[in-house]
Amino acid sequence: MAINGAAAELNIVVDDQRIRVAAGTTVAAALFNLGTEAFRRSVSGEARGPVCGMGVCFECRVTIDSRPHQRACLIAVADGMHIRTATEA
Amino acid sequence: MTAHHDAVVVGAGIVGAACAEALSRSGMSVLVLDASFAGSGTTAAGMGHLVVMDDSPAQLALTAYSGRLWAALAPELPRNVEHEACGTLWVAEDDEQLEAVRAKQGVYADAGVATEILSPAQLAEAEPHLRPGLAGALLVRGDAVIYPPNGARALLKRAITNGATLREGVRVNAIGAREVIAGNERISCDCVINAAGALVPELTPGIPIVPRKGHLVITDRYPGFCRHQLVELGYLTSAHTMTTESVAFNVQPRATGQMLIGSSRELVGWDGSINRSIVRRMLDRALDFMPGLALASAIRTWTGFRPTTPDKLPLIGSWDEMPGLWIAAGHEGLGITTSVGTGQLLADLITGRAPAIDPAPFAPSRVLAGVGAH
């Protein structure tokens, strides 16, 4: 975040939707700001999302740049990042 | 005083469960005892691959027969048994192994098991994550996978429907002539079936079954990454050479999208700790065949003990050293597959029906004569 209060913004893609988010935002925070409810799906298809926010519970996993099972709460957004939510994996 | 039973089955692993199912279906009153709970031992540690194998004519006969019984049972199995007719791909690395694939096809055909040979291009299309340059594979479409503990429970449920009783948490202290002693209880019966897997010798001294340790790794969910049970053709060499340590490429897709990665074999007694160096070798072997697995997360590793006999065939039949005692054990790494064939064969022998396959190679008495010990 810049000293003058204006955060630098990055472009990311969440489930084919292009959005701009402040640099330094975690993927989990970016998804929360979008209103995402299902970060992933359990084996039986239930919606799952962050519980611990610190990399322990593994409930916030999403697919980032085609790599499945990435913990959204531990990873900061990067310019051009592609995030897929609510996948089976 | 406990009621008299026609048969008491000691051990509610999948083999004991299948014996209870077949015996109760024959009209016998059956009691099943397990020191822990159903399917909690070797059954819970296995991959659950229903596979036809041809290390010996007897093994081929029993696995092919069992495969037919599983196929008939499949439509009636509860969903949680996770029966998936994914087939097996026996992967050949080079032309020499491809020759072995052709020979294997002939052997399977003689046993009535249909197979197809896949060219390198067909193999790459069937399993895109296998490394390029493989020589081909033998596809056995009739093979399948199940989740073994629920397979055991499903067989027990059928037995219970037939009138059998299951008692869990009951440790058998001794097997006598037409009786079982469990704690303060003396349970009388016409026959006892010792189906306690690698623990059989504790209750029936003189049976040469030893535990052979294996490791399995399970990954997170990657649906579609692999579609068939994949086994390297060299697996038989690993499985049936009694060296102290061996690994083989063996990867299985689960209904959840997870993958089970095996396999290892060690003779280290009952030490169930994770041997990191053999897990490393096992995973290196898997990565050699499927390099993309390197990106997968392994979420759990465990060990189990295969009940192994000197000639790698199970013991199915009467044990003449003790009146009324029958053995159904020693299935090594094939107990999930051969459980149903074992149960049917044993029930046929006990009730005096003609068995569908020759029981002679499985006769427990062979270990007394030392026949087949090599």
Interface residues (C-beta under 8 A of the other chain):
Chain A: V43 R67 P68 H69 E88 A89
Chain B: D220 R221 Y222 P223 T256 G257 L295 S297
